[in-house]
Each structure stands twice: as structure tokens, then as C-alpha cells.
Amino acid sequence: MNLPSSALEKVVEELSRFPGIGKKSALRMTLFLLRSDEQVVRSMTDAILAMKERTSFCSRCGNITEEELCRICTSVNRRQDTICVVRDFQDVIAIENTSRYNGLYHVLGGLISPMQGIGPSDIRIEQLLKRVETEPISELIMALSANMEGETTEFYISRKLDSSKVQISSIARGISVGGELEYADEITLGRSIVNRVPYKISGGDGS
Amino acid sequence: MNLPSSALEKVVEELSRFPGIGKKSALRMTLFLLRSDEQVVRSMTDAILAMKERTSFCSRCGNITEEELCRICTSVNRRQDTICVVRDFQDVIAIENTSRYNGLYHVLGGLISPMQGIGPSDIRIEQLLKRVETEPISELIMALSANMEGETTEFYISRKLDSSKVQISSIARGISVGGELEYADEITLGRSIVNRVPYKISGGDGS
């Protein structure tokens, strides 16, 4: 691409780092910045730098926060006896957006992966076990990826909690709501038959 | 959308200003920034601010530049007798990327639009007329939008240059290369018939 200035080229290059943003989209974004008022651009860069400076991880659950503890951990309206175990803070945002879960979270920050050299001590499993011990937890909901790493992590945690009275459950896998049976893969369809649920007149909340 | 921090919300809001970027893409970009090293983020914001600070408009053609004159105006390899008249610096980038034009440019910075209150004196027409007078220009190639505003601007400029010996041409309108006749609109198809070109064995350059 022939650009009229190296400063412009540099911005296109930087913006192409974003996932899903190619050179053409990055150029469109760069030209938008070039056309915008200094003030608009400054407000954007300031917001980004402020976010990097002000956010950190909740010392209890590992979620993103601007304080010592996150909004979910400090909320008085959330059930204190359930922890949903997720890999990443993005998963917390995804589950929160469903508005169907009202308990606490624990962000592992990764999954056990011997292939990538990630062991149990590299992710926040020890902290989870300690929470189960010290907090009044009755259920752990495992919401991890349905792959080798997710299942290994789930298995490891459940073995570690063998002697504890906490109940461990996994999120349901199956055909997505509105999904067509004929397009589902065999493993998902198979699991959805094995894990079938009794018919209820109105959709239950599960909570 | 439920986000764990207001600093994060602010960044999502700021990034949604980009054309074609919705809330979901902005969130994906924000989470990428959140995960990235401080250094990576700082390099991005620095590049954006440097671009805003260092770029300005070429005093001759109105293109983006970091100097007094742009790279195209100062190039010794470009024909000095042809000016391609465009609306915006984006059009310069688009034409440069074709590698089929080797003359100079003149960026108007807008089109005459009585409806929007934009008159000839609001865009860089006076500067163009002066260039035709003082530089050894033999041809003006009008590469403006094929709409009311583009045609009004083209007409105004050509009237102003009635007494000059400079040749004025417009870029060809027609069916796009590889385009199907049946899907073209009537006006484009009609123009492509009226402005048909004699058959040549090998594609000419037009330059």
C-alpha cells in the first residue's frame, strides 16, 4: 500500500495488530483518525491509557477490577455459595451478559496444558481450592472449553476436591437454541442425547 | 453490556466511534488492549498521536504530508503536466494503489453542494485555477464522484477554464472489470455504451 506519510503507515501497522482487523480496515480507521478533531483522538488514546493504568485483577476471583475486589465479589445481591469457574475474564463478561447467573466467579487465567507447559501451579487453581475451604461454597459450576485442556483442568480440580462436600457441575453441552439437528456435529448431538433433560412446561432457570 | 470496569466501558465507547466498528468488535479490541503489554498499547497510542501532530496538508496539492510539500509533488519521477483532481486524500491513496497514474494531484477537500451550503470558495478550486495558470499543465483528469455534487464541481471548474488551453477529461464510467452486464444499473450500462472504446489487441495504459 502506498501511503503519503510514514506516520500514517505506522498507525495502519499498529491498528492491524487488533484481532480481525486487516490492512484495509486499519487504513479506514487511520483515515478516520486523520479526519477527526485532535480532541476526539486524544479522548480515545487517553481512555485506552487510563484503562491500562487503572484496571487490575480482583484479589479474590481474578476478574478485571479498578479496586482491590471486583464489582461482582463486592455485590450484596449475589449468591455467595456458588462459584462459576472460567478460563478468562472474557468468559465472565459473556456469562454476565446472559443475565442467568447470580453467583460468584473464579477466573483461572488459563487451562492446564502439558503440551504448552502449563501446569496446575501456573493457573489460579490453588486460590480456588483455598476459596472452597474458607468460603461457604456449596457448588462449583465448571464453565471451561470442551476440549482436552478444559477437560483436563476440570478433572484435576474435581480430583483435588474429592474429599470436600462441594458439588461440582459442568455447563450443559448440546444443540444451540434455534440450532438445526442436521447441522450439528456428532459429538455435540451425541452429548445432547446422553444429557437429555426431563420435559417441563415452562423453561426453568437452572438457578 | 455488563462490563467489569467503567474504564473498560469508556474504551469500548471510544472505539465504537470508528466507522464499521460496532459494540461487539469494540469490546473484542478493548479486551485485546487489556491483555496486551503496556508497551504494545503505548506504541499504538504514541503512533496515533504522532500522526496527528506530524501530518498536515501539502501547500501545493492538498494531499497529506509531513513536510511543506507532499511526496508526490516533490517526486522527480512524476509527470509535471497532468493533474488528477480528487475530492479527498483518500482518493489519492486509492488511485496511487492502482499504479496506473504517474502525474500530480489536486485535492479539493470537498465538492460544491448548494444543498449543504458548500460553494466554490469553500473548497480548493481557486488554488487549482492558479496552478493551471502558473504550472506547465496540459491536462486535468477529473476523478470526482458521479453524482450531483461531483458533476456540479466538474462543470464549474471546466467553465472557469473555458479560455485556457488545458485539456479536461473525466475518468471512465462503465461496467467494472469482471462485472456482469445483467447486474449493472441502467445508467452505468448506458454510459458504458455511449463511451465505448475502439477495440485494441493489448490493453492500453491511457497514460
Interface residues (C-beta under 8 A of the other chain):
Chain A: M1 N2 L3 P4 S5 S6 A7 L8 K10 V11 E13 E14 L15 R17 F18 P19 G20 I21 S25 L27 R28 M29 T30 L31 F32 L33 L34 E38 V40 V41 R42 S43 M44 T45 A47 I48 L49 A50 M51 K52 R54 T55 N63 I64 T65 E66 C70 R71 I72 F89 Q90 V92 I93 E96 N97
Chain B: M1 N2 L3 P4 S5 S6 A7 L8 K10 V11 E13 E14 L15 R17 F18 P19 G20 I21 S25 L27 R28 M29 T30 L31 F32 L33 L34 S36 E38 V40 V41 R42 S43 M44 T45 A47 I48 L49 A50 M51 K52 R54 T55 N63 I64 T65 E66 C70 R71 I72 F89 Q90 V92 I93 E96 N97
